[in-house]
Amino acid sequence: MYQVTFSEQAMHELNQLDQLAQLDAIDPISGLRPEQLAHPREPLGRFHRGEKEFYRLRAGDFRFYFEVRGDTLHVDYILHKNSLEDFLLHNKLPVS
């Protein structure tokens, strides 16, 4: 099991949901195992952005973009599945 941490952007997205929806949203990422990260399969994917290796996890209406930092999964972004930001990040285009 990994510890899961969240960036400021990710926490902002989570805080917009009620508590039950928050738990439903983070359940898929909190249960990830090392074997799944070693060999990602849908709904989990892996890509490189510059020097960093990111993972993308589809969870309902949200997409979690995160990095592995030792025994921690650090969620950099939580984006809605149909947002422009998700499209840009998923397709490795510049995002501000």
N, C-alpha and C positions, 0 to 999 in steps of 0.2 A: 504494500500500500504506500502511496505517496501522500505527502502533505501538499495541500493546494493553497497557493497564495494568489492574490489578485492585485493588478495595477489599479491606479486611481480611476482610469476609464472603465475598467471592468467592474469595480465596486459601484461606480455611478450607475451603470446599467442594471446591476443586480438590485440596487436600492430602489429602483423604480418599480420593482415587482413586490407583490405582497409576500409574506413569509412562506406560505405553502408553495407558491410559484417559484420562489428562490430555491427551495429545497428540490423541487422537481427539475429545475434548470441545472443545478450543480451535481445532481446524482450521477449522470453518466461520466463526468470527469473525475469524480471522487473515487470511482470504482475501477479506474484503469490499472492494469497490471504491466509489469516490465515486458512480458512476452508480447502484449498487444502493441507496445511502442516499438519493439524490435522489428515486428512484421505488421505494419499498419494495414488494415482492411476497412472497407466502408463500415461505419460512418467516420472512420479515422483516416487521416492522410498526413503526409509529411512533405515538406518542401524547404528549400534554402532561400534565404533572403539576405544577400550580402554574406557576411561571415556567420550568420546565425541559422540554426536549424529550428524551424517552427513545425508544430503539429496543428492540424485543424480538426476539430471534432464537431460534428453535426449533432445537435441536441434540440429536438423540437424546432421551434422557430428561431433558435439562436445558433451561432457559430462561435466556438471558442478557439482562439488562436493562442497557443502557449508554447513555452520552452521547458525543457527538462534541465533543472539545475541541481544535480546530485540526487537527493531523495525528495526533491520538491518539484512540483509542476507549477510554474509561474504563468498565470493567465495574463497575457498582455492586452488582449482585446476580447470583448464580447460584442458581437455585431448581430443585427437582425438578418435573417436569411435573405431577404429581398432588398437589402440596402445597397447603395452605390459603394459605400466603404467596403462591404463584404466582397463585392464583385472586384473592386480594384485590388484588394489585398490577396484574394484568392488567385487572381490572374497575374500577380506579381508586378503590378503597376505601381508607380510612386503614390504614396499616401501621405498627406500632411496631417 
